[in-house]
């Protein structure tokens, strides 16, 4: 029997989608500006739509193959629940849908934001931010729709079981739809990242450095492809990524709640509902925060950033208060401690965001020092950026370490032992939910970035006045910071979510051991399997650092993170080389481009980026699916445990390093372009452009894709746990 308070979840979903539609309609009522502005915007919309259609064709084929494999595992070998193939498909569908709607809003907004900046900075900020809010609210709304539907369907069809196993089974099945979301997200992130960086590198190296023309100059053949790339990578890709994070954190916490409160009747149900309700209420409060974002004319970068943070922090404070009363109403044991875990997650998210802002914003010393190193050429810019990126990993890692420890101990009442382990893990899971509870507004600040960037591009290509370009540059520079902060936030949430999923992996092992091996009375650590705890199974499989299969798995996990990064970096390099060759060819062969009397062949550059992305994204994306299955077959459950620990720890640090160094290089370039150290066209500018070019695949391809790799490898291990339990060699 469901608790009636569950109705808040679908209500929040409907309201989020309704406000997303409202913001979209408001944006569409704004003028798109001059005929030239409209034509440029249409070029970007057409290119983005064509790319997504091509990507979805590839992804559909991959999904059908994976679904067929899952169906065979479920219906042929019986090592998987029979609902899994369907859950996998819906997760991928909703993830793709979230990216599509967000990108549609973003590509419609850019010219309108540029036109709004002709009148005022505040008008441009509000329009860009609320257009970004369409993405934020669509993502959280669709996640809550998917969760609501599956929870209701499975509660109806799964029969009652003794000992609280019904809710365990329901939550275990629901976790698997996250794999569909993860798979779609990885294709979107990797493909979009390769697309956008191939275009960006081509536009920068040939346009700015060789031809000495400004950014977003209409004479540059790669300009439209670059603007398209901002949308397919940073909007559609980020939306699919955080859709998956939000869903996975809620579902992993629900499963851990079912395990922590086993055989406790309504308390177990309330433990499952708690993360869903916190996410739902956080969504409602995010809508309130969105309406608070505004600024004054002529605002500085710090004032603009404060305007965005006002809405985010206001929503965060409200969810802290609301979550306390939710947990109290649900009457969970030690609800004050569990509430402490939620607060820890929220504070960790804010802390990681602030750390990222410090290391990547042109308002602070680290990025200014990178810009100042340009006086001695591009080599020192690259060295300074690498050093800053490496240093920037320390604080987020410390924040996550403190968050894990505090979330665990708050939930257990500062007890430590086998009997409190499940409660501690539930605390870590619900901390991840706390971190992502205000995702509706947090993602709006991230999606705002590429909208502002495209608005600046449209203003430049349309030949709008210097005052308009100054306003769009201010919004664009702010967008670089919010995008970098958003990536740090996404990576931080990935670490906590992956840890919650890792814990849920062992719950799946326990269930599959009993179900597949039909061994409920087999002794596990001297306890019947049906009664054995998480800790009993960890001891049974000898998951400790003296087990060579665990150590082997850890090294394979570290290898996976670096191998994936190398593949994606090289993919960008190959695609970018083709773009550079094409831009050079057009400058050489199309007479009148530099004089502005002939229009470049924009469509050819869009086509090169599209084909390059589709070709290059398959290998690294499929790697994340194949490695956990192979390790499970070879090394079994201990090997998978080591693999996931190695991937989570190394992947998190590597992702922070790449995202922050890339963001710092980008804003160092913006610092020079603002008139410092000689300004645009100077040697310092050219040096920082090269640094930014190196950083592009760091911050927009490999770095943000790593956080999906972490979660997808855990998710793939969870979904294929039956294979590791049944067929492993060692």
N, C-alpha and C positions, 0 to 999 in steps of 0.2 A: 504494500500500500504506500503510495507516494505522500509525502508531506505537502500540504496545500501551499506552503511558502515557495515551492518550486516554480509556481506560476510567474514569479518575478523574472525568471530566466528568459522565457519566450517573450514576455512583455518588454524587457530591456532590448532584446533582439529587434523587435518590431519598431521600437522607438529610435534605436540607433539607425536602422535603415530608413526610417521616415525622415529623420533630420538630415541624413546624407542626401536624400532626394531633395529636401528643402534647400540645402546649401547649393546643390547642383543647379536647381531651377533658378535660384537667385543669381548665381554666377552666369548662367546662360542668358539672363535678361540684360546683362551689362553689354555695352558696345564693344565690338572687336576692333574698332578703330578704322583706319583708312583702308582703301582697297588693297594697297600693297601689304599692309599688316595682315589682312585676311588671307591673301594669297600665300604668304609665307607660312602662316599657321596651318593652312590646308595642306601644304607640302609636308609639314611635320606629322599631321594627323594621318595622312595617307601612308607615309613611310612606317609609322608606328603600327598602324593597323595591318599593313602587309607583313611586317615582321612577326607580329603575334600570330597571325593566321598560319604562317609557315612553321613557327615554333610549335603551335598546338597540333599541327599535322604529325610532326615527329613524336611529340609527347604522347599523343593518342595511341600510336603504334606501340611505343614502349609500355604504356599502361595496359594495353590489351594482352601483350606477351606476359607481363608480370601477373596480371589477373588470372591468366590461364595456368601459370605455375602454381599460384596460390590455390586455385580450384583443385588442381591435381593433389596438392599436399592435403587439402581438406577432405575432398570426396574420394580420392584414390588411395592415399596412404593413411589417412586418418590422423595425421600429426598436427592438425591445425583446426581451429574452430570453423564451422561451416559458414559463419557470418562474415569472416574476414575478407573474402574477395569483394563483397559488396561494400563493406566499410572502407576498404582501400580506395575503391572507385569514387565514393562520395567525398572523401577527404581531398583527393586530387581535383575533383570537379569544383568544389567550393573554393579551394585555394586559387585555382586558375581564374575563377569568376571574380574573386576579390581583386586580383591583379588587373584584370580587364577593365572593371568598372573604375578603379582608381586611375588607370592610365587614360581612360576616356575623359574623365574629369580634368586631368592634368593637361592633356593636349588641347582641350577646349579653353583652358583658363589662361594660357601664357599670353596670348595677344591681348586679352581683356585686362590682364594685370598691367601690361605695358601701357595700354590706353588709359587705365586708371591713374598711372604714375604721371600722365600728362597734367593731371589736376592736383594730386597730392600724394605724399609719401604714405600717409595713414590709409588712404583709400586703396593704394596698391598692396599694403601689408595685409589689411583685413580681407581683401579679395583673394590674395594668394593663400593666406592661412586657411580661410574657410573652404577654399577649393582643395587644399591638402586635407582638410577635415573630412571631405567626402571619402578619401581613401581610408583614413583612420576609422571612421564609423562603419564603413562597409565591411572592413576586415573583422572588427569585433562583433558586428551584427551577424555576419554569416557564420562565424565560429559558434555563437550562441544558438543560432538556428540549427546548425548541424548537431550540436550537443543535445539540444532539446528533443529533436526528432529521434535521434538514436536512443536516448535514455528512455523515452516513452515507448518506442517500438520494442526494445529489448526487455524492458520490465514486463511488457505484455506477453511476449513469446517465450522467454526463458522460464522454465518451470521452477517452482520453489525447491530449495535444497536445504539440508540441515546445516547448522553451524555457521550461517552467514555466507555460504558459498555462492548463493544466487547473485548477490551484489558484487562479489569478487569476480564472477564470470562476466556479468554485465560490464563492469569497468574494464576488465581485461580485453574484451572485444572492442570497446570504444577506444582504447588506447591505440589500436591498430589502424583506425582511420587517420591517425596522425602520420602514418607512414605514407599514405597517399598524398597528404599535404606536403610532407617533407620532400618526396620525390619530385612533385611539381615545382616546389620552391627551388630546389637545387637546379633544375633545368632552367627556370626563369632567371635565377641569379647568375649562373655561369654563362648561359647564352646571352642574357642582357648585358652582363659585364664585358664579355668579349666584344659584343657589338659596339657598345658605347666607347670603349677604350680604343678599339681599332680606328674609329672615326675621330676621336679626340686627339690621339697621337698624330694621325695624318694631318689633321687641321692645324695643330700647333707647330709640328716640326717644319712643315713646308710653308704654311701661311705666316706664322709669326717670326720664325727664325730665318728661313731662307728668303721668303718674299717680302718680309718686313711689313706686313699688313696687320691691322688690329684683329682681336678676337671677334668672332661672329661677323666678320666682313662678308658681304654678299658675293664678293669676288672669289671667295674660297670655295672650291667645289665640295669640300667635305663638311661645310657648315650645317647643311640641313641634316646630314647623317649624324652629326654630333648632337644636334638638338633632339633628333629622334632617339638617339642612344640614351640621353638623360632620362627619358620617359620609360623606355623598356628595361633599363637597368635599375634606376633609383626609384621608380614608382612601381611598375609591375613586379619587378624582382623583389624589392623590399616588402611590398604588400604580401606577396606569397610567403616570404620568409617569416614575417611576424604573425601572419595567420597561423602558420605552423607552430611557432613558439607559444602563442597564446593558447591554442588548442592543446598542445602537448603538456604545458604546465598544469592546466586545469585537470586534464584526464589522468596524468600521472599522479597528481595529488589525490584525486578521487579514489584511484586504485589503492594508494597507500593508506587513505582513510578507511577504506573497506577492510584492509589488513590490520590496521591499528586497533580497530574497534570490532574485531571478529566476534560473532556470537553475542552481540550486545543489543540486538533488536533495533529499536528506533534510533539509538545512539549511533549505530553503524551507518544507518541511512543518513543521519544528520552530518556525520563525518564526511560522507560522499558529497552531500549537497553543499557543504561549506565553501569549497573553492568555486563552485558554480555560482553561488549567490554573491560572493565577494567580487567575482569578475563582472557579474550583471550589474551590481550596484556601482562598481567602478566605472562601468560604461555610462550609466546615467549621469554620474558626477563629471565625467569627461565632457559631456555635452554642455554642462553649466560652465566649465572652465573655458570652453571654446569661445563663448560669448564675451569673455573678459579681455580678449586680446585686442589692444588698440595702442596707438602711439601718437606723438605730436609731430608736427612738421619740422624737418631739419634735425631729427633725433640722431644721436651718435650710435655707433655700433653697440656699445654697452647698454644704451637705453632701448634699442630695438630688441636686444637679447633679453633684457629685463621684461619687456612687454610680453614676449612669448613665455618666459619662465613664470610670470604671474599666473597665467592660466593653468600651467602644469602644477605649480606648487599649491595653488588653491584646491585643485582637484585632489591632490595627494593628501592634504590635511583633512579634507572631508572624508576620504575613504578610510583614513586612520580611525576617525571617530565612528563612522558607520560600521566598519568591520567589527569593532568591539561589541556593538549591540547585536549584530548578526550572530556572533559566536555565543553571546550570552543567551539569546533567544533559543539557539539550537541546543543549549545546555550540554556542550561537550565537556568532558573531564578536562580540568586544567585549561579552561577556555581563555583565562588571562594570559597564560604562557603561550598558547597558540597565537593569540592576538599579538604578543611580543614578537613571534616569528614573522608575522605579516609586516609589522612595522620595520623589522630588520631588513626584509626584502625591499620594501619601498625606499628606505634610506640607502641601501646598497645601490639601487638603481640610480638614485639622485647623485650619490657619491661618484659612481663610475661616469655619469654624464658630466659632472663638474670637472673631474680629472681629465676627461677627453677634451673638454672646452679649454682648459688651461694649456694643454700641450698642442692644441691645433689652431686656436684662435689667434688672429693677428693683433689682438689687444694685449697679448701676454708675451713675456720675454722669450720662451723657447722658439716660437715661430719668428719673432723679430730677429733673433740671433741667426737663424737659418738664412733669412733675407740678407742680413749684414755680411754673411760669409760669401755672398755673390760677388763681392769686390775682387775676389781672387779666382773667380771662374766657376763653372758648373761642377767641377770635381769636389770642391769644398762644400758646395750646396748639398750635394748627395751625401757626403760624409756626415755633415751636420744633421741632415734629415734622418739618416740611419741611426745616429747616436741618440737623437731625440726620441725616435720610435722605440728603441730598445729601453731607454730609461722610462718611457711612459707605461711600460708593462707592469712596473713594480706596484704602483698604487692600486690599479684595478685588481691585481692578483691578491694583494693584501686585503682589499675590501671584500672580495669573494671568500677568502679564508675566514675572516672574522664573521661574515654573514653566515657561513655554513656552521661554524662552531656555535654562535649565539642562537641561530634558529633551532639547531638540534637541542641545545640545553634549555632554552625557553620552553620548548614543547614537552620535554621530559621532566620539567620542574627541577632542572640541574642535577638529575640522576643519570648514572651511566652504567649500563649493563645489558645483558641479553634480554631481560624482561622489559626494558624501556626502548629497545632499538627501533621497533616499529613506530612508536610515537615520535622519536627523534627524526626519523626519515620523513614522517608526515610533516613535521615542522619545516624541514628543508624544502619539501614540495610546495607547501603553502606559502613559504617565503618567495618562491618563484612566482606564484600567483600574485602575491602582494606587489612584487616588482613590476608586473605587467598589468596590474589592475586598472591603471589609468592609460592603457595603450591607446584608447580612442583619441586622446589629445596628444600623447607623446608621438604617435605615428603621424599626426597632423603636422607637427613641427618638422618632421623628417621629410614628408612628402612636399611640404612647402618649398624645400630647397630647389629641386629640379624645376618647379613651376617658376620660381623667381629667376633661375638661370635662363630658362627659355624666354622669359619676358625680356630679360636683358638682350638676348640674342635677337629677338624680334625688333626691339627698339633700335639696335645697331643696324640691322639689315634694312629696316624701313627708313633709316635716315632721320630719326626723331632728334629733337634738340638736345643740347648738352645738359640742360637741367633735367630732362627726362632720363637721360642715360645715367646721370649722377644718382638719381633716385633708384633706378633699377640696379645699378652697381651696388648701392647700399643694401638693397634687399638680397642681391646675389651673394655678397660677402657674408651676410648673416646666414644665408642658406647653406654656404659651405660649412659654417660652424655647426648649424643644427644638423646637417647631414652627417658630419663627423661624430657629433654627440649621439645621433640616432644609431650609427653603426656601433659605437661603443656600448650603448644601451642594449642593442640587439645581441651583441657578443656576450655581454655580461649575463643577460637573461638566458642565453643558450647554455652557459656553464651551469647555472642552478637548475634549469630545466633538464639538462642532460643527466645531472646527478639524481634528480627525482626519477627520471626514466631508468637509470641504472638500477636504482632500488626496485622499481617496478619489474625489471627484468627477472630478479630473483623470485618475486611473487609469481611471475609467469612460470618459472622453472618449477616451483612447488606445485602449481596447478597441473602443469603438463606431466610431471612425474607421476602424480596420482592418476590422471586421466589416461594418458597414452600407455604407460607401463602397467596400468590397472593394478597398482600396488599400494592401496591405501594403508595396509597394515605392515608394509615393509619398514623395518626399523631404520630411522634416520637419526644418527647420534643418540641411539638408545630410546628414541621416541617414535611411535607409529607415524608414517608419512602424513596421514590425514590430520594429525595433531601437531606436526613438527613446525617450528617457527622459522623465520627468515635466518636466524643465527644458526639453527640446526643444519639447514641446507648449506650454508657457507662452510661449516665445519665438515659436512659430509663430502663436499666436492674439493676440500682442501684448498680453499682460496686464500692463500697466504704467500708471502714473498719468498719462501723457500721452495715453493712448487715451481719447477722449471717451465711448465706449460703456462703458468701465470706470467712469469718473466718474459717468455717468448712472445706471448700475446701483447705485453706492454711495449716491447720493441716494435712489433708489427703496427701497433697503434700510432706510435711516434712516426714510423716510416710512412704511414698512410697520410698523415697531415702534411708532411713535407713533399711527398710524391704528388699529392693533389695540388699543392701550391705550385710546384714546378710545372706540372702539366698545364695549369690555367695561365701561368705567366708566359710560357712558351706559346700557348695558343693565341694570346693577345699579340705577342711579338710577330707571329706569322701573319695574322690578319692585318696588323698595322702596317707591315711591310708592303702588302698588296695595296693598301690605301695610300701610302706615301707614293708608290710608283704611279698610281692613277692620278693623284693630284698633280704630281710633277708633269705627267703626260698632258693633262689638260692645260696647264699653264704654258706648256711648250707648243701645243698644236692648235689650240682654239684662240684665234686672233681676236684681240679686243677685250679679253678678260680683265687684264690689269687696268685698262682705261675705263672699264665699266660700260663698254658699248656692246658687249656680248655676254649672254648668261651662261654660266658653267653648266655642265651636265650633272646636276644634283642626283638624278635618279640612278646614275651609274655607281656613284659612291654608296648610296643606300643599298643597292644590290650587292656590292662587294661586302659590306658589313653584314648583311643578312646571310649570305652564303657562308662567309667565314665563321659566323657564330654558330650556324646550324651544324657545320662540319666539325667544328672543334669542341662543341660542348658534350658530345656523346661519351667519349672515353673517360674524362674525369668524373662525369656524373654516374656512369654505370659502375665505376670503380667502387663508389661508396656502397653500392648494393651488393656487389660480388664478394668483396673482402670479408664481411662478417659471416657470410654463408660458408665460404671456404675455411675460415678459421674455426667455425663451429663444427664443420665436418672433420677437420684434422685434430683440433685440440680440445673440442668439447666445451663444456660450461666454464672450466677454469681459464681456458685460452681466451674465450669471449670476454670474461671479466677483466683480464689483463689488457686485451685489445681496447676495450672501451675506456679503461682508466688511462691508458697511454694516449688515446686519441683526444679525450676530454682535456687533459692537462696540457699537452703540447699544442693542441689545436687552439685552445683558448689563448695561450700566451702568444702564439704566432699570429693569430687573428688581430689581437690588440696592437701588436707591433706594426703589422702591415697597414691597418686602418689608420692608426695615428700618424705614422711617418708620412703616409700619402696625403692625409689631411693637412699636415703641417707644411709639406712642400707646396700644396695648392694655395694655402693662405699666405705663404711667403711670397709667392708670385703676385697675389692680390695686393699685398702690402706695398710692393714696388709699383704696381700699376696705379695705386692710389696717389702717386706722385712722390714717393720716398725713394732715396738712393738713385735719383736720375729719372725715375718714371718710365713710362712705356717707350720702347725702342732703344733704351740704353743697354750697355753691356750687362749691367746687373739684371735687367729684365730678361735678357736672353738666357742668362745663366739660370735664373729661377724658372723659366719656361722649361728648360731641359730637366731640372729637378722635378717639376710638376709632371712632366711626361713620364719619368721613371716611376713616380708615385701613383700615376693613374691606375695601372693594373693592381698595384698594392691595395689601394683604398676602395676601388670599385669592382674588382673582379675576385682576386684571390682572398683578400681579407674577409669581406662580408660573406663569401661563399663558404669559408671554413666553419662558420657557426652553424650553417645548415648541414655541412658534412658531419660535424659532431653529433647532431641530433639524429640525422638520418641513419648513421651507423648504429647508434643505440636502438633506434626504432626498428631497423632491419633485423637486429639481433633479437628484439622482443618478438617480432612477428614470426621469425623462423626458429624460435626456441625449441619447438618440437623436434626439429632436425638435429640440433646440437644434443638434446637429451637422448635421442633414440639411435642416431647413426654415427656418432663420432668414432674416430679411429683409436685415439689414445684415451 
